């Protein structure tokens, strides 16, 4: 049984010890008459859900089943590869199965564990954090970029790491438009498929050694994290590339092509799962921090859900299609998001606050591409206002 106080504490985000202690516009509570009623009512209802249902905000049986399934698929595929020594096509099939296992683990397990959402025991979350490293990505750096470089600054140009287009993409109306951006809605899916390859071989090293964000430049990384970075990359490259060639005598080209194919799948899926939640043609892109009186209004203006009535989408994407609930309760396990989303929708409707959603993931992808086309063809495409009920901060 979880008390109301315990549920309230567990469902509210805390400052991650890896993130610089800086004020966050999303977590500031400016208490002005008439403006805070919606955030207060919504927060109370979300917190009360766990007390009323007498459930923990952390992992339930469904979540532990997902942990078991994800790890079993990844481990089982590699056991089968070495035990059965399959021919080329069967090897590719099992290799791809392992890649799907990695995708599932990244979306369902690694993401939640890095939000401390799986268990109230820190060591359990910490152990599951290393799923990222097993998949070739630094869990330590991802945690910094995701918490400090996204959750605290959603859709803020220059701060939100998810908006870093490397000059290839223009994701916001606040950055310069280049001629190549005219075609970004056409080449987007191709470059999204390269996302995980970029993360494994470039992004982590850039963040550690050539940081572009100010908050990364100010962080002194512990020596052990440098050791884990290189050890994790070495482990990943060894079991994914070196051992199949050295131990199973598989052709180098076959293994290399299988590796690239796995990453094209992972990159495309993970990119689209996240891009369709913030960068669509109806979300808002604030010009600066503090544009809203309360962080809850910021979340509703910059975030959208999709396919929330489709349990299969929710199951595979780790509940990230319930993205508003995730940003409101990031330290809650995603298997609780469906009922929380119903609370979010009902409360937003009562207070006249726009709730952005698409009925299917396909529609969300279409509206993401519409945004890319708008931003690529016009300097100022006339972005939507925050919406009725979402008020900008009062200026002195």
Residue, then its C-alpha position, 0 to 999 in steps of 0.5 A: x500500500x502506498x500512502x498519499x504522501x509517498x505517492x506524491x513524492x514518488x510522482x514528482x521529479x527530483x533534481x538528478x545529481x548529474x544535472x547542474x543545479x540551475x533554476x528550471x522554468x518547467x519546475x518553477x511554481x509562480x503562484x498567481x491568483x487565477x493562474x495556478x488553479x489548473x496546475x494545482x488541480x491537475x497535480x492533486x489528481x495525478x498524485x491522488x490516483x496512486x493513493x486512491x488505487x493503492x498502487x505504487x508509482x513504480x514498476x508493476x507486474x506488467x513492467x517487470x514482465x517487459x523487463x524480462x521479455x526485453x532482456x530475454x530477447x536480446x540475450x536469447x538471440x545471441x545465445x542462439x547465434x553462438x549455439x546454433x551457428x546459423x547460416x547467413x540468412x538465419x544469422x541475419x534474422x537472429x541478428x535483427x531480432x537482437x536489434x529489435x530487442x535493443x530497440x525495445x529495451x531502449x524505449x521501455x527499460x533504459x528510458x524509465x530506469x534513467x528517470x528512476x521510474x522502475x524502482x524505489x531502490x536506487x541500485x535497481x534503477x542504476x543497474x538497469x541504467x546500463x542497458x544503454x551502455x549494453x546498446x552502445x550508448x553512454x547512460x551517464x551522458x544520456x541522463x545529462x542530455x535528457x534531464x538537463x538538455x530536454x526536460x528542463x527546457x522543452x522546445x527551447x532553441x539552443x537549450x533543448x538537445x532534442x532540437x539539435x539538427x546539426x545544420x541538417x534540420x531546422x526544427x524551430x522558427x528561431x534558428x536560421x533557414x538554409x537552402x537545404x532545409x527546403x528538402x528536409x521533409x524529404x530527407x528526414x527519414x533517411x537521416x533519422x535512420x542514422x540517429x543511433x549510429x551517430x550516437x554510438x560513434x560520434x555523439x557521446x564522444x562529442x558531448x564528453x570531449x567537444x561539448x556544445x552546450x554551456x551546461x556540459x562545458x561546466x560539468x566536470x565528469x568523474x574519471x569513472x565515467x570516462x572509463x565506463x564510456x570507453x569500456x561500454x563502447x568496446x564491449x558493444x563493438x566486440x559483441x556486435x562486430x568482432x566476435x561474430x567474425x573472429x569466433x563464428x567466422x562470419x564474413x566481415x561484409x555480412x556482419x557489417x551489413x547486419x550491424x548497419x541494418x540493425x542501426x537503421x531500424x533502431x535509429x528510425x524507430x526511436x527518432x520517430x517515437x520522440x520527434x512526434x511528441x514535440x516537433x509537430x505543426x501544432x506545438x509551440x516553440x517558446x522564444x525564451x525561458x520563463x515565457x509561462x507562469x507555470x511549467x505545466x502550461x509550458x508542457x501542454x504548449x510544447x508537447x503532444x500525445x498520439x495513439x493513446x487508445x492503442x495498447x500495442x503502440x503504448x506497449x512497444x514505445x514504452x508509453x512515450x506516446x502518452x508524452x504529456x503524462x510522462x513530462x508531468x510525472x517523469x519518475x512514474x513507471x510508464x505502465x501507469x501512463x494510460x490512466x494518468x493520460x485520462x486524468x490529464x485530458x479530463x482536467x485540461x478540458x475542464x479548464x479550457x487548456x488545449x490538449x494536443x494529440x493525434x489518433x494514430x502514430x502515422x498521423x503524428x508522423x505526417x504532422x511532424x513532416x508538415x512542420x519540417x516542410x513549413x520550417x524549410x520553406x518559410x523564414x517565419x511560418x506563423x507558428x501557433x500561439x500557446x492556446x487558450x488557457x495557456x497564459x504567458x508570464x505576466x511582465x512587470 
